[in-house]
Amino acid sequence: MQNRDEIKKILEENPAVMLYFSAPTCNVCHALKPKLFEAIKSNFKEFQIISIDTSVDQEIAAHFSVFAIPTVLVFLESKEFLRKSRHMSVDEIVQEIKRPYEIMMR
C-alpha cells in the first residue's frame, strides 16, 4: 500500500512510471494486469510499475481523478503522458508509449 507522497516521490525519481488502478472485484482488471505488466517489463526496461487497489486506496484514485477501473496512467519525466480506462489493449498501450519512451531514453 502506497500513499500520495510515496507515489509523488516515485514519479519524480523515475523517468517512466505506470500506475495501474484496479479492484479485487474487477475481472477485466485481473485478466489485463499480468499481460500488461509483462509487456511493459519486456519492452521498456526503465519502467516503474505501481499497482493501486482502488477499494483500499480511494484517496489516491481520487487524487489522480480515476473513477473507472481498470485505469492505466503512464508518466514520462513526471508528466502524465497517457491515460486509458476500461476498454484498452496491451498492444495499443505499448505502441503509444514506444516512440516517446525511446526518444526520452536516448
N, CA and C atoms as an extended XYZ file, in Angstrom:
318
Properties=species:S:1:pos:R:3:atomname:S:1:resname:S:1:resid:I:1 pbc="F F F"
N         0.837       -1.178        0.000 N   MET     1
C         0.000        0.000        0.000 CA  MET     1
C         0.889        1.251        0.000 C   MET     1
N         0.605        2.156       -0.918 N   GLN     2
C         1.357        3.387       -1.022 CA  GLN     2
C         0.509        4.560       -0.537 C   GLN     2
N         1.171        5.688       -0.357 N   ASN     3
C         0.423        6.910       -0.110 CA  ASN     3
C         0.805        7.925       -1.191 C   ASN     3
N         0.126        9.047       -1.207 N   ARG     4
C         0.360       10.039       -2.267 CA  ARG     4
C         1.793       10.541       -2.285 C   ARG     4
N         2.385       10.738       -1.110 N   ASP     5
C         3.764       11.233       -1.044 CA  ASP     5
C         4.748       10.225       -1.620 C   ASP     5
N         4.544        8.940       -1.323 N   GLU     6
C         5.419        7.903       -1.877 CA  GLU     6
C         5.305        7.845       -3.394 C   GLU     6
N         4.089        7.936       -3.901 N   ILE     7
C         3.884        7.902       -5.349 CA  ILE     7
C         4.491        9.141       -5.996 C   ILE     7
N         4.312       10.296       -5.372 N   LYS     8
C         4.902       11.532       -5.899 CA  LYS     8
C         6.417       11.397       -5.991 C   LYS     8
N         7.036       10.826       -4.966 N   LYS     9
C         8.486       10.639       -4.959 CA  LYS     9
C         8.917        9.683       -6.080 C   LYS     9
N         8.183        8.603       -6.269 N   ILE    10
C         8.489        7.651       -7.344 CA  ILE    10
C         8.370        8.333       -8.705 C   ILE    10
N         7.341        9.153       -8.888 N   LEU    11
C         7.159        9.876      -10.149 CA  LEU    11
C         8.311       10.840      -10.406 C   LEU    11
N         8.817       11.471       -9.367 N   GLU    12
C         9.916       12.422       -9.510 CA  GLU    12
C        11.255       11.740       -9.761 C   GLU    12
N        11.447       10.543       -9.198 N   GLU    13
C        12.750        9.878       -9.254 CA  GLU    13
C        12.918        8.928      -10.434 C   GLU    13
N        11.843        8.595      -11.126 N   ASN    14
C        11.918        7.619      -12.221 CA  ASN    14
C        11.474        8.274      -13.524 C   ASN    14
N        12.191        7.994      -14.618 N   PRO    15
C        11.832        8.619      -15.897 CA  PRO    15
C        10.515        8.109      -16.470 C   PRO    15
N        10.147        6.872      -16.151 N   ALA    16
C         8.933        6.280      -16.704 CA  ALA    16
C         8.214        5.481      -15.617 C   ALA    16
N         6.940        5.831      -15.399 N   VAL    17
C         6.156        5.180      -14.343 CA  VAL    17
C         4.762        4.871      -14.885 C   VAL    17
N         4.275        3.686      -14.559 N   MET    18
C         2.901        3.328      -14.883 CA  MET    18
C         2.153        3.069      -13.583 C   MET    18
N         1.006        3.723      -13.426 N   LEU    19
C         0.105        3.455      -12.310 CA  LEU    19
C        -1.047        2.631      -12.861 C   LEU    19
N        -1.295        1.483      -12.233 N   TYR    20
C        -2.362        0.588      -12.666 CA  TYR    20
C        -3.410        0.529      -11.562 C   TYR    20
N        -4.583        1.091      -11.835 N   PHE    21
C        -5.672        1.131      -10.860 CA  PHE    21
C        -6.638       -0.014      -11.132 C   PHE    21
N        -6.910       -0.795      -10.095 N   SER    22
C        -7.826       -1.929      -10.235 CA  SER    22
C        -8.510       -2.184       -8.895 C   SER    22
N        -9.337       -3.222       -8.868 N   ALA    23
C       -10.012       -3.626       -7.631 CA  ALA    23
C       -10.204       -5.137       -7.661 C   ALA    23
N       -10.302       -5.770       -6.496 N   PRO    24
C       -10.443       -7.220       -6.431 CA  PRO    24
C       -11.692       -7.748       -7.143 C   PRO    24
N       -12.731       -6.947       -7.248 N   THR    25
C       -13.981       -7.396       -7.862 CA  THR    25
C       -14.006       -7.218       -9.379 C   THR    25
N       -12.935       -6.701       -9.955 N   CYS    26
C       -12.894       -6.396      -11.396 CA  CYS    26
C       -12.230       -7.537      -12.168 C   CYS    26
N       -13.022       -8.308      -12.886 N   ASN    27
C       -12.476       -9.430      -13.660 CA  ASN    27
C       -11.600       -8.959      -14.818 C   ASN    27
N       -11.977       -7.865      -15.455 N   VAL    28
C       -11.170       -7.322      -16.547 CA  VAL    28
C        -9.794       -6.917      -16.026 C   VAL    28
N        -9.775       -6.315      -14.855 N   CYS    29
C        -8.505       -5.902      -14.240 CA  CYS    29
C        -7.569       -7.097      -14.062 C   CYS    29
N        -8.115       -8.194      -13.570 N   HIS    30
C        -7.302       -9.384      -13.303 CA  HIS    30
C        -6.813      -10.042      -14.586 C   HIS    30
N        -7.596       -9.968      -15.650 N   ALA    31
C        -7.186      -10.548      -16.931 CA  ALA    31
C        -6.130       -9.675      -17.608 C   ALA    31
N        -6.278       -8.372      -17.506 N   LEU    32
C        -5.378       -7.440      -18.180 CA  LEU    32
C        -4.028       -7.292      -17.481 C   LEU    32
N        -4.038       -7.267      -16.167 N   LYS    33
C        -2.844       -6.945      -15.381 CA  LYS    33
C        -1.608       -7.773      -15.730 C   LYS    33
N        -1.644       -9.098      -15.706 N   PRO    34
C        -0.407       -9.844      -15.990 CA  PRO    34
C         0.098       -9.641      -17.422 C   PRO    34
N        -0.811       -9.525      -18.359 N   LYS    35
C        -0.411       -9.308      -19.753 CA  LYS    35
C         0.226       -7.935      -19.928 C   LYS    35
N        -0.378       -6.937      -19.348 N   LEU    36
C         0.144       -5.579      -19.463 CA  LEU    36
C         1.483       -5.439      -18.746 C   LEU    36
N         1.587       -5.955      -17.548 N   PHE    37
C         2.834       -5.858      -16.788 CA  PHE    37
C         3.970       -6.550      -17.538 C   PHE    37
N         3.708       -7.713      -18.088 N   GLU    38
C         4.738       -8.442      -18.845 CA  GLU    38
C         5.153       -7.660      -20.078 C   GLU    38
N         4.211       -7.086      -20.791 N   ALA    39
C         4.525       -6.312      -21.999 CA  ALA    39
C         5.367       -5.081      -21.654 C   ALA    39
N         5.018       -4.406      -20.582 N   ILE    40
C         5.781       -3.211      -20.179 CA  ILE    40
C         7.194       -3.609      -19.766 C   ILE    40
N         7.315       -4.650      -18.960 N   LYS    41
C         8.636       -5.084      -18.486 CA  LYS    41
C         9.526       -5.561      -19.631 C   LYS    41
N         8.961       -6.226      -20.621 N   SER    42
C         9.783       -6.754      -21.714 CA  SER    42
C        10.114       -5.707      -22.770 C   SER    42
N         9.301       -4.663      -22.899 N   ASN    43
C         9.544       -3.639      -23.916 CA  ASN    43
C        10.240       -2.386      -23.391 C   ASN    43
N        10.095       -2.113      -22.110 N   PHE    44
C        10.603       -0.860      -21.548 CA  PHE    44
C        11.347       -1.149      -20.250 C   PHE    44
N        12.646       -1.222      -20.317 N   LYS    45
C        13.454       -1.661      -19.174 CA  LYS    45
C        13.434       -0.699      -17.985 C   LYS    45
N        13.226        0.573      -18.236 N   GLU    46
C        13.317        1.569      -17.173 CA  GLU    46
C        11.971        1.924      -16.536 C   GLU    46
N        10.933        1.154      -16.795 N   PHE    47
C         9.610        1.479      -16.261 CA  PHE    47
C         9.456        1.000      -14.838 C   PHE    47
N         8.917        1.871      -13.994 N   GLN    48
C         8.497        1.524      -12.644 CA  GLN    48
C         6.985        1.315      -12.708 C   GLN    48
N         6.497        0.197      -12.216 N   ILE    49
C         5.066       -0.102      -12.264 CA  ILE    49
C         4.513       -0.149      -10.842 C   ILE    49
N         3.419        0.576      -10.637 N   ILE    50
C         2.766        0.590       -9.330 CA  ILE    50
C         1.317        0.167       -9.523 C   ILE    50
N         0.913       -0.837       -8.763 N   SER    51
C        -0.466       -1.316       -8.797 CA  SER    51
C        -1.201       -0.723       -7.599 C   SER    51
N        -2.367       -0.144       -7.871 N   ILE    52
C        -3.138        0.517       -6.825 CA  ILE    52
C        -4.532       -0.099       -6.758 C   ILE    52
N        -4.882       -0.610       -5.597 N   ASP    53
C        -6.191       -1.208       -5.356 CA  ASP    53
C        -7.147       -0.090       -4.939 C   ASP    53
N        -8.075        0.246       -5.829 N   THR    54
C        -8.978        1.369       -5.550 CA  THR    54
C        -9.942        1.085       -4.400 C   THR    54
N       -10.138       -0.167       -4.049 N   SER    55
C       -11.010       -0.473       -2.915 CA  SER    55
C       -10.326       -0.148       -1.588 C   SER    55
N        -8.997       -0.052       -1.611 N   VAL    56
C        -8.220        0.274       -0.415 CA  VAL    56
C        -7.714        1.709       -0.470 C   VAL    56
N        -7.208        2.114       -1.632 N   ASP    57
C        -6.575        3.418       -1.796 CA  ASP    57
C        -7.488        4.389       -2.550 C   ASP    57
N        -8.659        4.641       -2.010 N   GLN    58
C        -9.626        5.527       -2.659 CA  GLN    58
C        -9.107        6.960       -2.760 C   GLN    58
N        -8.368        7.400       -1.776 N   GLU    59
C        -7.825        8.757       -1.783 CA  GLU    59
C        -6.842        8.942       -2.943 C   GLU    59
N        -6.026        7.936       -3.198 N   ILE    60
C        -5.063        8.013       -4.303 CA  ILE    60
C        -5.803        8.029       -5.636 C   ILE    60
N        -6.810        7.190       -5.769 N   ALA    61
C        -7.608        7.176       -7.007 CA  ALA    61
C        -8.247        8.541       -7.230 C   ALA    61
N        -8.806        9.117       -6.204 N   ALA    62
C        -9.431       10.440       -6.330 CA  ALA    62
C        -8.398       11.504       -6.676 C   ALA    62
N        -7.236       11.430       -6.070 N   HIS    63
C        -6.167       12.399       -6.346 CA  HIS    63
C        -5.787       12.404       -7.831 C   HIS    63
N        -5.773       11.222       -8.436 N   PHE    64
C        -5.421       11.107       -9.856 CA  PHE    64
C        -6.649       11.136      -10.767 C   PHE    64
N        -7.804       11.491      -10.214 N   SER    65
C        -9.068       11.572      -10.972 CA  SER    65
C        -9.391       10.264      -11.691 C   SER    65
N        -9.236        9.169      -10.976 N   VAL    66
C        -9.564        7.846      -11.514 CA  VAL    66
C       -10.926        7.448      -10.970 C   VAL    66
N       -11.890        7.292      -11.885 N   PHE    67
C       -13.257        6.971      -11.485 CA  PHE    67
C       -13.775        5.692      -12.120 C   PHE    67
N       -12.938        5.027      -12.930 N   ALA    68
C       -13.308        3.763      -13.577 CA  ALA    68
C       -12.113        2.826      -13.491 C   ALA    68
N       -12.401        1.540      -13.488 N   ILE    69
C       -11.314        0.557      -13.466 CA  ILE    69
C       -11.529       -0.461      -14.579 C   ILE    69
N       -10.480       -1.015      -15.120 N   PRO    70
C        -9.092       -0.640      -14.861 CA  PRO    70
C        -8.761        0.703      -15.491 C   PRO    70
N        -7.829        1.399      -14.878 N   THR    71
C        -7.277        2.627      -15.451 CA  THR    71
C        -5.764        2.530      -15.396 C   THR    71
N        -5.144        2.929      -16.494 N   VAL    72
C        -3.689        2.960      -16.604 CA  VAL    72
C        -3.277        4.407      -16.816 C   VAL    72
N        -2.353        4.867      -15.984 N   LEU    73
C        -1.744        6.184      -16.168 CA  LEU    73
C        -0.259        5.978      -16.407 C   LEU    73
N         0.251        6.569      -17.475 N   VAL    74
C         1.674        6.488      -17.782 CA  VAL    74
C         2.262        7.882      -17.636 C   VAL    74
N         3.329        7.955      -16.863 N   PHE    75
C         4.041        9.211      -16.656 CA  PHE    75
C         5.424        9.098      -17.270 C   PHE    75
N         5.792       10.063      -18.092 N   LEU    76
C         7.137       10.161      -18.642 CA  LEU    76
C         7.723       11.474      -18.153 C   LEU    76
N         8.878       11.381      -17.508 N   GLU    77
C         9.541       12.542      -16.909 CA  GLU    77
C         8.587       13.318      -15.998 C   GLU    77
N         7.887       12.588      -15.156 N   SER    78
C         6.976       13.127      -14.125 CA  SER    78
C         5.707       13.778      -14.659 C   SER    78
N         5.472       13.699      -15.944 N   LYS    79
C         4.270       14.299      -16.536 CA  LYS    79
C         3.354       13.194      -17.051 C   LYS    79
N         2.064       13.349      -16.806 N   GLU    80
C         1.122       12.361      -17.322 CA  GLU    80
C         1.160       12.385      -18.843 C   GLU    80
N         1.441       11.241      -19.428 N   PHE    81
C         1.550       11.116      -20.873 CA  PHE    81
C         0.357       10.368      -21.470 C   PHE    81
N        -0.124        9.362      -20.762 N   LEU    82
C        -1.167        8.503      -21.308 CA  LEU    82
C        -2.151        8.134      -20.208 C   LEU    82
N        -3.433        8.124      -20.556 N   ARG    83
C        -4.492        7.714      -19.634 CA  ARG    83
C        -5.444        6.837      -20.419 C   ARG    83
N        -5.626        5.609      -19.943 N   LYS    84
C        -6.568        4.670      -20.563 CA  LYS    84
C        -7.451        4.094      -19.466 C   LYS    84
N        -8.744        4.014      -19.756 N   SER    85
C        -9.684        3.429      -18.802 CA  SER    85
C       -10.594        2.440      -19.509 C   SER    85
N       -10.962        1.424      -18.759 N   ARG    86
C       -11.907        0.390      -19.165 CA  ARG    86
C       -11.469       -0.381      -20.399 C   ARG    86
N       -11.764        0.141      -21.573 N   HIS    87
C       -11.511       -0.609      -22.809 CA  HIS    87
C       -10.156       -0.224      -23.389 C   HIS    87
N        -9.218       -1.164      -23.331 N   MET    88
C        -7.866       -0.913      -23.838 CA  MET    88
C        -7.230       -2.234      -24.215 C   MET    88
N        -6.233       -2.155      -25.064 N   SER    89
C        -5.487       -3.361      -25.398 CA  SER    89
C        -4.029       -3.162      -25.009 C   SER    89
N        -3.376       -4.246      -24.703 N   VAL    90
C        -1.963       -4.195      -24.327 CA  VAL    90
C        -1.144       -3.628      -25.480 C   VAL    90
N        -1.394       -4.112      -26.692 N   ASP    91
C        -0.640       -3.638      -27.860 CA  ASP    91
C        -0.827       -2.141      -28.078 C   ASP    91
N        -2.025       -1.666      -27.892 N   GLU    92
C        -2.327       -0.246      -28.058 CA  GLU    92
C        -1.488        0.595      -27.086 C   GLU    92
N        -1.417        0.176      -25.850 N   ILE    93
C        -0.650        0.908      -24.843 CA  ILE    93
C         0.841        0.882      -25.188 C   ILE    93
N         1.356       -0.287      -25.530 N   VAL    94
C         2.775       -0.413      -25.879 CA  VAL    94
C         3.115        0.494      -27.061 C   VAL    94
N         2.292        0.488      -28.089 N   GLN    95
C         2.557        1.308      -29.278 CA  GLN    95
C         2.527        2.804      -28.959 C   GLN    95
N         1.633        3.228      -28.105 N   GLU    96
C         1.547        4.654      -27.767 CA  GLU    96
C         2.741        5.129      -26.944 C   GLU    96
N         3.334        4.230      -26.178 N   ILE    97
C         4.470        4.580      -25.327 CA  ILE    97
C         5.796        4.493      -26.090 C   ILE    97
N         5.896        3.583      -27.021 N   LYS    98
C         7.164        3.191      -27.640 CA  LYS    98
C         8.019        4.364      -28.139 C   LYS    98
N         7.510        5.156      -29.052 N   ARG    99
C         8.329        6.231      -29.640 CA  ARG    99
C         8.756        7.287      -28.621 C   ARG    99
N         7.832        7.858      -27.838 N   PRO   100
C         8.292        8.854      -26.850 CA  PRO   100
C         9.273        8.279      -25.832 C   PRO   100
N         9.071        7.036      -25.444 N   TYR   101
C         9.967        6.392      -24.481 CA  TYR   101
C        11.360        6.272      -25.076 C   TYR   101
N        11.449        5.794      -26.318 N   GLU   102
C        12.757        5.632      -26.958 CA  GLU   102
C        13.471        6.971      -27.117 C   GLU   102
N        12.732        8.008      -27.479 N   ILE   103
C        13.337        9.348      -27.602 CA  ILE   103
C        13.835        9.837      -26.241 C   ILE   103
N        13.032        9.637      -25.219 N   MET   104
C        13.378       10.093      -23.879 CA  MET   104
C        14.603        9.361      -23.331 C   MET   104
N        14.769        8.095      -23.653 N   MET   105
C        15.841        7.287      -23.069 CA  MET   105
C        17.156        7.373      -23.846 C   MET   105
N        17.206        8.143      -24.909 N   ARG   106
C        18.459        8.292      -25.675 CA  ARG   106
C        19.514        8.991      -24.878 C   ARG   106
